[in-house]
Amino acid sequence: MKRAFCFVLLCSLVVLTGASALAHDTIALRFLCFNEGNECAVYNDLLARFSEENPDVTVAIDVANEAELAAQLNQQIEAGTPPDIARVSDLNALVGHYLDMRPLLMDGDALGANYRQAYLDALRDGRDEAFYGYPDALGLVAPFVNVSLFEQAEVALPAEGASWDEWLAALEQVVEATDAHYVLSVDNKDHRLVGPAMSLGAEYFDEDGRLTLPAADGLRAFLQILHGLMEAGKTPADALLGTGKSQDYFARGETVMYICGSWKVEEVAAQVGDDFEWAIVTNPAGQGGGAGVAQATAVVALAGTEHPEAVAKVFKYLIGAEVSAEFSARTLTIPAHLDVAASAIDYDTDNETIAAALNAFAREAPKLQDQAIALDLHPLAEVYYAASNTYLRGYFAGEYTLDEALANLKARLREA
């Protein structure tokens, strides 16, 4: 009896020792995340499945406010307690504090090839070829168009690759044949003017890679188009002066085209409801092609992690095409993953208009000029946008000539 008891006790000790060793061998990673929608919840679900497949690694999601994220990360880095992984909206804010995963991944170069180089460069210091992370979601600018108005006017939607002249002519025909008031509407705000300017030939970076707007003729051309439409009453003046919202004109069916971003798709769908049919169309083309501009969020690895191999394993899982596609589908975001963007995404929505609009935005992603990616990720982007809002609004209000507005804008960039 005593011998049997000792045997049972020994077995129990072996089990407990094994369990203790197993618990000790489990790596617990921390992921500091921020939401624009439901991204953190989706990551939590995806990474729970990762841990089921890789029981030696767990990932805990900490949700932060986006506005406080950079400060929180800096504090943690200075204290020597950074998270292992973070989702960031300012890709170059922590350059120098990222972990290069390329040596940890046999196929690191291949994984990096899934994304446009300009996104990866934003995480670098300008010299290295490291793989620090990846863009997980994009915000693209393209035109929203009232399809019902085109049908009422019996005017065909211009084909992909149609020029600005062709689009403006078609929009004019629609206004003349319907009750619509305006050809197009666009707010004088941030990046909404940048894509059209680039399509018409604007160059925002000089040969040394500095944001100086060395070739402003494309911007000048688009501003002249808008100014002419405003004087003719064919675009709402208050939107260009910053006192009105272009989206409201579109939702009321008063404007045929509305230029804005993919992040507005759900909001527009809710506003319009069943009042009319609308769709996202390809950006009108000029000498620079059809160009929008892109925002990006990224998932990065922090250099202070104590578990670089485990972090790299997590990234390899998240970057996989199947997982990337599921993330985009469930968060209703635009993928930066080139293979995923090339195929139609089965977005998790019952609203076919929303799904079609998001897929139309995804098809615009491969057409982006490198400068259209680099501009929004540049450290001086906010300086440019603030100055643009001020001086271009002044031009539309008659406070500056176009030459004066552009000269002031360039001067502000030189100062910065």
C-alpha positions as CSV (number, residue, x, y, z in Angstrom):
1,M,0.0,0.0,0.0
2,K,2.8,2.4,1.0
3,R,4.7,1.5,-2.2
4,A,1.5,2.2,-4.3
5,F,1.1,5.6,-2.6
6,C,4.8,6.5,-3.3
7,F,4.3,5.6,-7.0
8,V,1.2,7.8,-7.2
9,L,3.0,10.6,-5.5
10,L,5.9,10.3,-7.9
11,C,3.7,10.3,-10.9
12,S,2.0,13.4,-9.6
13,L,5.3,15.2,-9.1
14,V,6.3,14.3,-12.6
15,V,3.0,15.7,-14.0
16,L,3.3,18.9,-12.0
17,T,7.0,19.3,-12.9
18,G,6.1,18.9,-16.6
19,A,3.2,21.3,-16.3
20,S,5.5,23.8,-14.6
21,A,8.1,23.5,-17.3
22,L,5.5,23.8,-20.0
23,A,4.1,27.0,-18.4
24,H,7.7,28.3,-18.0
25,D,8.4,27.6,-21.7
26,T,5.3,29.5,-22.9
27,I,6.2,32.9,-24.3
28,A,3.7,35.7,-23.6
29,L,3.9,38.5,-26.1
30,R,2.2,41.9,-25.7
31,F,0.6,43.7,-28.7
32,L,-0.3,47.4,-28.2
33,C,-3.1,48.1,-30.6
34,F,-5.4,51.0,-31.5
35,N,-8.8,50.9,-33.2
36,E,-10.3,52.8,-36.1
37,G,-13.1,50.3,-36.1
38,N,-12.9,46.7,-34.8
39,E,-9.3,46.0,-35.7
40,C,-8.1,45.1,-32.2
41,A,-10.9,42.6,-31.7
42,V,-10.2,41.0,-35.0
43,Y,-6.5,40.7,-34.2
44,N,-7.4,39.2,-30.8
45,D,-9.4,36.5,-32.6
46,L,-6.8,35.8,-35.2
47,L,-4.0,35.6,-32.7
48,A,-6.0,33.3,-30.5
49,R,-6.1,30.9,-33.4
50,F,-2.4,31.4,-33.9
51,S,-1.8,30.3,-30.3
52,E,-3.9,27.2,-30.8
53,E,-1.6,26.3,-33.7
54,N,1.5,27.5,-31.7
55,P,0.7,26.7,-28.0
56,D,4.2,27.9,-27.0
57,V,3.3,31.5,-27.8
58,T,0.4,33.6,-26.5
59,V,-0.3,37.2,-27.6
60,A,-2.1,39.6,-25.3
61,I,-3.8,42.6,-26.9
62,D,-3.7,46.0,-25.1
63,V,-5.9,48.6,-26.6
64,A,-4.8,52.2,-26.6
65,N,-6.3,55.5,-27.8
66,E,-4.7,56.4,-31.2
67,A,-4.1,60.0,-30.1
68,E,-2.1,58.8,-27.1
69,L,-0.4,55.9,-28.8
70,A,2.9,57.5,-29.8
71,A,3.4,59.1,-26.3
72,Q,2.6,55.8,-24.6
73,L,5.0,53.9,-26.8
74,N,7.8,56.4,-26.2
75,Q,7.2,56.2,-22.4
76,Q,7.4,52.5,-22.5
77,I,10.5,52.5,-24.6
78,E,12.2,54.9,-22.3
79,A,11.3,52.8,-19.3
80,G,12.6,49.7,-21.0
81,T,9.2,48.0,-21.0
82,P,8.1,48.3,-24.7
83,P,5.5,45.9,-26.1
84,D,6.7,43.3,-28.4
85,I,4.3,44.4,-31.2
86,A,2.4,47.6,-32.0
87,R,-0.1,48.9,-34.5
88,V,0.9,52.5,-35.4
89,S,-0.6,55.2,-37.6
90,D,2.6,57.3,-37.7
91,L,5.0,54.9,-39.4
92,N,8.2,56.8,-39.0
93,A,7.6,58.1,-35.4
94,L,9.6,55.4,-33.8
95,V,12.3,54.8,-36.5
96,G,15.3,53.4,-34.8
97,H,13.2,51.4,-32.3
98,Y,12.0,48.7,-34.6
99,L,13.1,45.1,-34.8
100,D,14.5,43.9,-38.1
101,M,12.8,40.5,-38.7
102,R,14.5,39.7,-42.0
103,P,17.4,37.7,-40.3
104,L,14.7,35.8,-38.4
105,L,12.7,34.8,-41.4
106,M,14.2,32.6,-44.1
107,D,11.7,34.1,-46.5
108,G,11.9,37.7,-45.1
109,D,12.6,39.2,-48.6
110,A,9.7,37.3,-50.1
111,L,7.4,38.5,-47.3
112,G,8.5,42.1,-47.9
113,A,7.8,41.7,-51.6
114,N,4.0,41.4,-50.7
115,Y,4.0,45.2,-50.2
116,R,5.0,48.3,-52.1
117,Q,8.5,49.4,-51.2
118,A,7.3,52.9,-50.2
119,Y,5.4,51.6,-47.2
120,L,8.4,49.6,-46.0
121,D,10.7,52.6,-46.5
122,A,8.6,54.7,-44.2
123,L,9.7,52.4,-41.3
124,R,13.4,52.7,-42.2
125,D,16.0,55.3,-41.6
126,G,16.6,55.8,-45.4
127,R,19.6,53.6,-45.6
128,D,18.8,50.1,-44.4
129,E,16.9,47.3,-46.1
130,A,15.4,45.9,-43.0
131,F,11.9,44.4,-42.6
132,Y,10.4,46.0,-39.5
133,G,6.7,45.5,-40.1
134,Y,4.0,45.8,-42.7
135,P,1.0,48.0,-43.6
136,D,-2.2,46.3,-42.5
137,A,-4.8,48.7,-43.8
138,L,-4.9,51.6,-46.3
139,G,-7.1,54.7,-46.7
140,L,-7.4,55.6,-50.4
141,V,-8.9,58.6,-52.1
142,A,-11.1,58.2,-55.2
143,P,-14.4,59.6,-56.6
144,F,-17.8,58.6,-55.3
145,V,-20.3,58.9,-58.2
146,N,-24.1,59.1,-58.3
147,V,-24.8,56.3,-60.8
148,S,-28.5,57.0,-60.7
149,L,-28.0,60.5,-62.1
150,F,-25.9,59.1,-65.0
151,E,-28.7,56.7,-65.7
152,Q,-31.4,59.4,-65.6
153,A,-29.3,61.5,-68.0
154,E,-28.6,58.5,-70.2
155,V,-24.9,59.3,-70.1
156,A,-22.4,56.4,-70.0
157,L,-19.9,56.4,-67.1
158,P,-16.4,57.1,-68.6
159,A,-14.3,54.0,-68.9
160,E,-11.3,53.2,-66.8
161,G,-8.4,55.5,-67.7
162,A,-10.6,58.3,-68.9
163,S,-9.1,61.7,-68.6
164,W,-10.1,64.7,-66.5
165,D,-11.4,66.4,-69.6
166,E,-13.6,63.3,-70.5
167,W,-14.9,63.1,-66.9
168,L,-15.7,66.8,-66.7
169,A,-17.5,66.7,-70.0
170,A,-19.6,63.7,-68.8
171,L,-20.4,65.3,-65.5
172,E,-21.5,68.5,-67.2
173,Q,-23.9,66.5,-69.4
174,V,-25.4,64.8,-66.4
175,V,-26.0,68.2,-64.6
176,E,-27.6,69.6,-67.7
177,A,-30.0,66.6,-68.0
178,T,-31.0,66.2,-64.4
179,D,-31.9,68.1,-61.3
180,A,-28.3,67.9,-59.9
181,H,-26.8,71.3,-59.0
182,Y,-23.1,70.5,-59.0
183,V,-20.6,68.8,-61.3
184,L,-18.4,67.7,-58.5
185,S,-17.6,68.6,-54.9
186,V,-14.4,68.2,-52.9
187,D,-13.4,69.7,-49.5
188,N,-10.3,71.9,-49.4
189,K,-8.9,69.5,-46.8
190,D,-5.7,67.5,-46.5
191,H,-5.1,64.9,-49.2
192,R,-8.3,65.2,-51.2
193,L,-6.6,67.6,-53.7
194,V,-3.2,65.8,-53.8
195,G,-4.3,62.8,-56.0
196,P,-5.9,64.9,-58.7
197,A,-2.8,67.2,-58.7
198,M,-0.5,64.3,-59.1
199,S,-2.6,62.9,-61.9
200,L,-2.1,66.2,-63.7
201,G,1.7,66.1,-63.2
202,A,2.4,67.6,-59.8
203,E,5.7,66.5,-58.2
204,Y,5.9,66.8,-54.4
205,F,9.5,65.6,-53.8
206,D,12.7,67.0,-55.3
207,E,15.6,65.0,-56.7
208,D,17.0,64.7,-53.2
209,G,13.8,63.3,-51.8
210,R,12.8,66.5,-49.9
211,L,9.1,67.5,-49.7
212,T,9.4,70.9,-51.5
213,L,6.7,70.7,-54.3
214,P,9.2,71.4,-57.0
215,A,6.7,70.9,-59.9
216,A,3.4,72.6,-58.9
217,D,1.8,72.8,-62.4
218,G,-0.4,69.8,-61.8
219,L,-1.7,71.3,-58.6
220,R,-2.1,74.7,-60.3
221,A,-4.2,73.0,-63.1
222,F,-6.5,71.2,-60.6
223,L,-7.0,74.4,-58.6
224,Q,-7.9,76.3,-61.7
225,I,-10.4,73.7,-62.6
226,L,-12.0,74.0,-59.2
227,H,-11.9,77.8,-59.2
228,G,-13.6,77.9,-62.6
229,L,-16.3,75.5,-61.5
230,M,-16.8,77.5,-58.3
231,E,-17.2,80.8,-60.3
232,A,-19.7,79.1,-62.6
233,G,-21.7,77.7,-59.6
234,K,-20.9,74.1,-60.6
235,T,-19.1,73.2,-57.3
236,P,-20.2,74.3,-53.8
237,A,-18.1,77.2,-52.8
238,D,-18.5,76.6,-49.1
239,A,-16.8,73.2,-49.4
240,L,-13.7,74.9,-50.8
241,L,-13.9,77.7,-48.2
242,G,-14.1,75.2,-45.3
243,T,-17.6,76.1,-44.1
244,G,-19.5,73.3,-45.8
245,K,-19.2,69.5,-46.3
246,S,-19.0,68.0,-49.8
247,Q,-20.4,64.7,-48.4
248,D,-23.7,66.4,-47.5
249,Y,-24.1,67.6,-51.0
250,F,-23.5,64.1,-52.3
251,A,-25.8,62.4,-49.8
252,R,-28.6,64.8,-50.8
253,G,-28.1,64.0,-54.5
254,E,-27.0,67.5,-55.4
255,T,-23.6,66.7,-56.8
256,V,-22.7,64.0,-59.3
257,M,-19.1,63.4,-58.1
258,Y,-17.7,63.6,-54.6
259,I,-13.9,63.1,-54.1
260,C,-13.0,61.6,-50.7
261,G,-11.6,58.5,-49.0
262,S,-12.4,54.9,-48.4
263,W,-12.9,55.5,-44.7
264,K,-16.2,57.3,-45.6
265,V,-17.8,54.4,-47.4
266,E,-19.9,53.1,-44.5
267,E,-20.9,56.7,-43.5
268,V,-22.0,57.5,-47.1
269,A,-23.9,54.3,-47.3
270,A,-25.8,55.1,-44.1
271,Q,-26.6,58.6,-45.3
272,V,-27.7,57.7,-48.8
273,G,-29.6,54.6,-47.9
274,D,-31.9,53.6,-50.7
275,D,-32.2,57.1,-52.1
276,F,-30.0,56.5,-55.1
277,E,-27.3,54.1,-56.5
278,W,-23.7,55.2,-56.1
279,A,-20.3,53.6,-56.7
280,I,-16.6,54.2,-56.5
281,V,-14.9,54.9,-59.9
282,T,-11.3,55.0,-61.0
283,N,-9.5,58.2,-60.5
284,P,-9.6,60.4,-63.6
285,A,-6.3,60.4,-65.5
286,G,-3.9,63.1,-66.6
287,Q,-0.2,63.0,-67.7
288,G,0.6,61.4,-64.3
289,G,-2.0,58.6,-64.8
290,G,-5.0,58.1,-62.5
291,A,-3.8,58.9,-59.0
292,G,-5.2,58.9,-55.6
293,V,-3.3,59.2,-52.3
294,A,-3.0,56.7,-49.5
295,Q,-2.9,56.7,-45.7
296,A,-1.6,53.6,-44.0
297,T,-1.5,52.0,-40.6
298,A,1.2,49.4,-39.8
299,V,2.0,46.6,-37.5
300,V,5.6,46.8,-36.3
301,A,8.0,44.8,-34.2
302,L,9.7,46.6,-31.3
303,A,13.5,46.2,-30.9
304,G,13.2,45.9,-27.1
305,T,11.4,42.6,-27.3
306,E,13.0,39.7,-25.4
307,H,11.4,37.2,-27.8
308,P,12.4,38.2,-31.4
309,E,11.9,34.7,-32.8
310,A,8.4,34.4,-31.5
311,V,7.6,37.9,-32.8
312,A,8.8,36.9,-36.2
313,K,6.6,33.8,-36.1
314,V,3.6,35.9,-35.3
315,F,4.4,38.3,-38.2
316,K,4.8,35.4,-40.7
317,Y,1.3,34.2,-39.7
318,L,-0.4,37.6,-40.0
319,I,1.3,38.4,-43.3
320,G,0.0,35.2,-44.9
321,A,-2.5,36.0,-47.8
322,E,-5.4,34.1,-46.2
323,V,-5.1,35.8,-42.8
324,S,-4.5,39.2,-44.4
325,A,-7.6,38.8,-46.5
326,E,-9.7,37.8,-43.5
327,F,-8.4,40.8,-41.6
328,S,-9.5,43.1,-44.4
329,A,-12.8,41.4,-44.9
330,R,-13.7,41.6,-41.2
331,T,-12.5,45.1,-40.6
332,L,-13.9,46.5,-43.9
333,T,-10.5,48.0,-44.7
334,I,-8.4,48.2,-47.9
335,P,-5.5,45.7,-48.0
336,A,-1.9,46.8,-48.7
337,H,-1.0,43.1,-49.4
338,L,-0.6,43.1,-53.2
339,D,-1.9,39.5,-53.8
340,V,-4.9,40.1,-51.6
341,A,-5.7,43.5,-53.3
342,A,-5.5,41.8,-56.7
343,S,-8.5,39.5,-55.9
344,A,-12.0,40.4,-54.9
345,I,-12.4,40.4,-51.1
346,D,-15.5,38.8,-49.6
347,Y,-16.2,41.7,-47.2
348,D,-18.1,40.9,-44.1
349,T,-21.2,43.0,-44.8
350,D,-24.7,42.4,-46.1
351,N,-24.6,45.7,-48.0
352,E,-23.5,44.9,-51.6
353,T,-22.8,48.6,-52.3
354,I,-20.3,48.8,-49.4
355,A,-18.6,45.6,-50.5
356,A,-18.4,46.8,-54.1
357,A,-17.1,50.2,-53.1
358,L,-14.3,48.8,-50.9
359,N,-13.2,46.4,-53.7
360,A,-13.2,49.3,-56.1
361,F,-10.8,51.2,-53.7
362,A,-8.7,48.1,-53.4
363,R,-8.3,48.0,-57.2
364,E,-6.9,51.6,-57.0
365,A,-4.1,50.6,-54.6
366,P,-1.7,49.2,-57.2
367,K,-2.0,52.3,-59.4
368,L,-0.7,54.6,-56.7
369,Q,2.4,56.7,-57.5
370,D,5.2,56.1,-55.1
371,Q,5.0,59.8,-54.1
372,A,1.3,59.3,-53.4
373,I,2.3,56.8,-50.7
374,A,5.4,58.7,-49.5
375,L,3.6,62.0,-49.0
376,D,1.1,60.9,-46.4
377,L,3.8,58.9,-44.5
378,H,6.3,61.8,-44.6
379,P,7.2,63.5,-41.3
380,L,6.2,66.9,-42.8
381,A,2.9,65.7,-44.2
382,E,0.9,67.5,-41.5
383,V,2.8,70.7,-42.1
384,Y,2.0,70.5,-45.8
385,Y,-1.6,69.8,-45.3
386,A,-2.1,72.6,-42.7
387,A,-0.4,75.1,-45.0
388,S,-2.3,73.8,-48.0
389,N,-5.6,74.2,-46.2
390,T,-4.8,77.8,-45.2
391,Y,-3.3,79.2,-48.5
392,L,-5.6,77.3,-50.9
393,R,-8.7,78.4,-48.9
394,G,-7.3,81.9,-49.2
395,Y,-7.0,81.5,-53.0
396,F,-10.6,80.3,-53.3
397,A,-11.7,83.2,-51.1
398,G,-9.9,85.8,-53.2
399,E,-7.4,86.7,-50.5
400,Y,-4.4,85.4,-52.6
401,T,-3.8,85.0,-56.2
402,L,-2.9,81.5,-57.3
403,D,0.7,82.5,-57.7
404,E,0.8,83.9,-54.1
405,A,-0.9,80.9,-52.6
406,L,1.5,78.4,-54.2
407,A,4.5,80.6,-53.3
408,N,3.4,80.8,-49.7
409,L,2.9,77.0,-49.6
410,K,6.4,76.4,-51.0
411,A,7.9,78.9,-48.5
412,R,6.2,77.1,-45.6
413,L,7.7,73.8,-46.8
414,R,11.2,75.4,-47.0
415,E,10.9,76.7,-43.5
416,A,9.8,73.3,-42.2
